[in-house]
Amino acid sequence: IWRDSVLGLSAQLEAVLDFSDEEDGADLPSDFGTRMTECSVDMGEWLERPRAENLREGFRVVLAGPPNAGKSSLFNCLIENEAAITSPIEGTTRDVIERPVAIAGIPFTFVDTAGLRCEGVGEIEAIGVERAQRELGRADCILWLGPDGEGPDGAWEIEPQIDRESHLAKSAPVARVSAVTGEGIGDLRARLIDHARHALPAPGQAALGARQHRILSEAQQALQQAGGVKDPLLIAEQLRVACNAFDRLVGHSSTEDMLDALFGRFCIGK
């Protein structure tokens, strides 16, 4: 539908440009700009939908914090498996450990990471810290087990190890948990399930893959730029960019289709 709309707009504009020097040249419809805006807004609604790859890869939850913050213990609790080695020795986790788990029918991928610190880091642990930093950028949700307010933007503040009297208290944590007693684990799982449900496509809902999302973003950006200029030549160029994006998306020849619409609508050559 978007492709046909943009092709129609492009054909109308090309006709105006072709006959701009003639006395009875064609004029753009009064709703031309409105139709471009409506098309762009409709694309934006699709671009804001949850992405399809999350269904395949799972909602990615990364546990992060300094060494000995309780990340691996909480990781094991959440996946209900002793996948990560736990130890009071700092720097035990030196690589990324990830496990796919389905909870309440929702696909998750939980990721345990090396403790984030800068001082006293050996060569091998430094590699683990670097990989942990990369995982933060891939996360759909970050559980921050470090000091209050020192985590990445948007991370969930988690108050871990609450079974210990000396644990690090937080002012307003999303969850207070103990991997030893299990306290707070159920509440944290419930919050993650609710959060993931809103981030994943609903059953029966169409969703865009990464390639589709990227190409549709290009088309929408071109329409937005076309709506911000007044020169018909510049508008026509942005509409061509949008048409080319749809051409890559659906595998059609947008230029030929635009010419068909142009000749069919305005009877050029008669």
C-alpha positions as CSV (number, residue, x, y, z in Angstrom):
1,I,0.0,0.0,0.0
2,W,2.8,2.4,0.9
3,R,4.6,1.6,-2.3
4,D,1.5,2.3,-4.4
5,S,0.9,5.5,-2.5
6,V,4.4,6.8,-3.0
7,L,4.4,5.8,-6.7
8,G,1.2,7.7,-7.2
9,L,2.6,10.8,-5.5
10,S,5.8,10.5,-7.6
11,A,3.9,10.2,-10.8
12,Q,1.8,13.2,-10.0
13,L,4.9,15.3,-9.2
14,E,6.7,14.1,-12.4
15,A,3.7,15.2,-14.5
16,V,3.8,18.7,-12.9
17,L,7.5,18.9,-13.6
18,D,7.1,17.8,-17.2
19,F,4.4,20.3,-18.0
20,S,5.6,23.2,-15.8
21,D,6.4,25.4,-18.8
22,E,3.0,24.9,-20.5
23,E,0.1,27.2,-19.9
24,D,-2.3,24.4,-19.1
25,G,0.3,22.5,-17.1
26,A,-0.9,20.1,-14.4
27,D,-1.1,21.2,-10.8
28,L,-0.5,19.1,-7.7
29,P,-3.6,18.2,-5.8
30,S,-4.3,20.2,-2.7
31,D,-3.9,17.1,-0.5
32,F,-0.5,16.2,-1.9
33,G,1.4,17.2,1.3
34,T,-1.2,15.6,3.6
35,R,-1.0,12.3,1.8
36,M,2.8,12.3,2.2
37,T,2.5,13.0,5.9
38,E,-0.2,10.3,6.4
39,C,2.0,7.7,4.6
40,S,5.0,8.7,6.8
41,V,3.0,8.5,10.0
42,D,1.6,5.1,9.0
43,M,5.1,3.8,8.4
44,G,6.2,5.2,11.8
45,E,3.6,3.1,13.6
46,W,5.0,0.0,12.0
47,L,8.6,1.0,12.8
48,E,7.6,1.4,16.5
49,R,6.2,-2.1,16.7
50,P,8.2,-4.8,18.5
51,R,10.8,-6.4,16.2
52,A,10.5,-9.9,14.8
53,E,14.1,-11.0,15.7
54,N,13.2,-11.0,19.4
55,L,10.9,-14.0,18.8
56,R,13.9,-15.9,17.3
57,E,16.6,-14.8,19.7
58,G,14.5,-14.2,22.8
59,F,14.2,-11.1,25.0
60,R,17.8,-10.4,26.0
61,V,18.4,-9.8,29.7
62,V,22.0,-8.9,30.7
63,L,23.1,-9.1,34.3
64,A,25.8,-6.5,35.0
65,G,27.7,-5.0,37.9
66,P,31.1,-5.1,39.7
67,P,32.8,-8.3,40.7
68,N,31.1,-10.3,43.5
69,A,27.8,-8.4,43.2
70,G,25.9,-11.7,42.9
71,K,25.4,-11.7,39.1
72,S,26.2,-15.4,38.5
73,S,24.1,-16.6,41.5
74,L,21.1,-14.6,40.3
75,F,21.7,-15.8,36.7
76,N,21.6,-19.4,37.9
77,C,18.4,-18.7,39.8
78,L,16.6,-17.1,36.9
79,I,17.5,-19.9,34.5
80,E,17.0,-22.6,37.2
81,N,20.3,-24.2,36.3
82,E,23.9,-24.1,37.7
83,A,25.3,-22.9,34.4
84,A,27.6,-20.2,35.9
85,I,30.4,-21.0,38.4
86,T,29.8,-19.0,41.6
87,S,32.6,-18.2,44.0
88,P,33.6,-15.5,46.6
89,I,36.8,-15.0,44.5
90,E,36.6,-11.8,42.4
91,G,36.8,-12.2,38.7
92,T,35.4,-15.8,38.6
93,T,33.3,-15.0,35.5
94,R,35.7,-14.0,32.8
95,D,33.5,-14.6,29.7
96,V,29.9,-14.1,28.6
97,I,27.6,-16.9,29.5
98,E,24.2,-17.0,27.9
99,R,21.3,-19.4,28.1
100,P,17.9,-19.4,26.3
101,V,15.0,-20.0,28.6
102,A,11.2,-19.9,28.1
103,I,9.2,-18.5,31.0
104,A,5.4,-18.4,30.8
105,G,5.7,-19.2,27.1
106,I,8.0,-16.1,26.5
107,P,11.5,-16.7,25.0
108,F,14.3,-15.1,27.0
109,T,18.0,-15.1,26.7
110,F,19.7,-14.5,30.0
111,V,23.4,-13.3,29.9
112,D,25.9,-13.4,32.7
113,T,28.9,-11.1,32.3
114,A,32.3,-10.5,33.9
115,G,32.4,-8.0,36.7
116,L,32.9,-4.4,35.5
117,R,36.0,-2.8,37.0
118,C,39.1,-1.0,35.7
119,E,41.7,-1.6,38.4
120,G,43.5,-4.8,39.1
121,V,42.3,-6.5,35.9
122,G,44.5,-9.1,34.3
123,E,44.8,-9.6,30.5
124,I,42.2,-12.4,30.4
125,E,39.7,-10.7,32.7
126,A,40.1,-7.4,30.7
127,I,38.8,-9.3,27.6
128,G,35.9,-10.4,29.7
129,V,35.2,-6.9,30.8
130,E,35.3,-5.7,27.2
131,R,32.8,-8.4,26.1
132,A,30.6,-7.4,29.0
133,Q,30.5,-3.8,27.8
134,R,29.5,-5.0,24.3
135,E,26.7,-7.0,25.8
136,L,25.2,-3.9,27.5
137,G,24.7,-2.5,24.0
138,R,22.8,-5.6,22.8
139,A,20.6,-5.9,25.8
140,D,16.8,-5.5,25.8
141,C,16.9,-5.2,29.5
142,I,19.9,-4.7,31.9
143,L,19.7,-5.9,35.5
144,W,22.2,-3.7,37.4
145,L,23.6,-5.2,40.6
146,G,26.2,-2.6,41.3
147,P,26.0,0.6,43.4
148,D,22.9,2.7,43.1
149,G,22.9,5.0,40.1
150,E,26.1,3.8,38.6
151,G,24.6,1.5,36.0
152,P,23.9,2.2,32.3
153,D,21.0,4.5,31.5
154,G,17.7,2.7,31.6
155,A,19.1,-0.3,33.6
156,W,16.9,-1.9,36.3
157,E,18.3,-1.3,39.8
158,I,18.4,-4.7,41.5
159,E,19.3,-5.0,45.2
160,P,21.0,-8.4,45.4
161,Q,22.2,-10.6,48.3
162,I,19.5,-9.3,50.7
163,D,20.1,-12.4,52.9
164,R,23.4,-10.8,54.0
165,E,23.4,-8.2,56.7
166,S,26.2,-6.3,54.9
167,H,24.5,-6.2,51.5
168,L,24.5,-3.0,49.5
169,A,21.0,-1.3,50.0
170,K,19.4,0.7,47.3
171,S,17.0,3.6,47.5
172,A,14.3,2.4,45.0
173,P,15.2,-0.9,43.4
174,V,13.0,-2.7,40.9
175,A,13.5,-5.9,42.9
176,R,15.2,-7.0,46.1
177,V,16.5,-10.5,45.7
178,S,18.4,-13.4,47.4
179,A,19.7,-16.2,45.3
180,V,20.3,-18.2,48.5
181,T,16.7,-18.0,50.0
182,G,14.9,-17.3,46.7
183,E,13.3,-14.2,48.1
184,G,12.2,-11.7,45.4
185,I,13.1,-14.0,42.5
186,G,9.4,-14.7,41.7
187,D,8.6,-11.0,41.7
188,L,11.6,-10.2,39.4
189,R,10.5,-13.0,37.0
190,A,7.0,-11.6,36.9
191,R,8.3,-8.1,36.1
192,L,10.5,-9.4,33.4
193,I,7.6,-11.4,31.9
194,D,5.3,-8.3,31.8
195,H,8.1,-6.2,30.4
196,A,8.9,-8.7,27.6
197,R,5.3,-9.2,26.7
198,H,5.2,-5.5,25.7
199,A,8.5,-5.7,23.8
200,L,7.6,-8.8,21.8
201,P,5.1,-9.1,18.9
202,A,1.7,-10.2,20.1
203,P,0.4,-13.5,18.8
204,G,-0.8,-13.0,15.3
205,Q,0.7,-9.6,15.0
206,A,2.9,-8.9,11.9
207,A,6.4,-7.7,12.8
208,L,9.4,-6.3,10.8
209,G,12.7,-8.0,10.6
210,A,16.0,-6.1,10.9
211,R,16.4,-5.7,7.1
212,Q,12.7,-4.7,6.6
213,H,13.0,-2.2,9.5
214,R,16.1,-0.6,8.1
215,I,14.7,-0.2,4.6
216,L,11.4,1.1,5.8
217,S,13.2,3.6,8.0
218,E,15.0,4.9,4.8
219,A,11.7,5.3,3.0
220,Q,10.1,7.1,5.9
221,Q,13.1,9.4,6.3
222,A,12.9,10.3,2.6
223,L,9.2,11.2,2.9
224,Q,9.9,13.3,6.0
225,Q,12.7,15.2,4.1
226,A,10.3,15.6,1.1
227,G,7.8,17.2,3.4
228,G,10.3,19.7,4.7
229,V,11.2,21.3,1.4
230,K,9.3,23.3,-1.2
231,D,11.3,22.8,-4.3
232,P,9.5,20.3,-6.5
233,L,12.8,18.9,-7.8
234,L,14.0,18.2,-4.3
235,I,10.6,16.6,-3.4
236,A,10.8,14.4,-6.5
237,E,14.3,13.3,-5.6
238,Q,13.2,12.2,-2.1
239,L,10.2,10.4,-3.5
240,R,12.5,8.5,-5.8
241,V,14.7,7.6,-2.8
242,A,11.5,6.2,-1.1
243,C,10.5,4.3,-4.2
244,N,14.0,2.8,-4.5
245,A,13.7,1.7,-0.9
246,F,10.4,-0.1,-1.6
247,D,12.0,-1.6,-4.7
248,R,14.7,-3.3,-2.5
249,L,12.1,-4.3,0.0
250,V,9.6,-6.1,-2.4
251,G,11.9,-6.7,-5.4
252,H,9.8,-4.7,-7.9
253,S,10.9,-2.1,-10.5
254,S,9.6,1.1,-9.0
255,T,10.8,3.3,-11.8
256,E,8.8,1.3,-14.4
257,D,5.8,1.3,-12.2
258,M,6.0,5.0,-11.7
259,L,6.2,5.6,-15.5
260,D,3.1,3.3,-16.0
261,A,1.2,5.4,-13.4
262,L,2.4,8.6,-15.1
263,F,1.3,7.6,-18.6
264,G,-1.9,5.9,-17.5
265,R,-3.0,8.8,-15.3
266,F,-2.2,11.7,-17.6
267,C,-2.6,10.1,-21.1
268,I,0.8,11.5,-22.2
269,G,1.5,11.1,-25.9
270,K,-2.1,11.3,-27.1
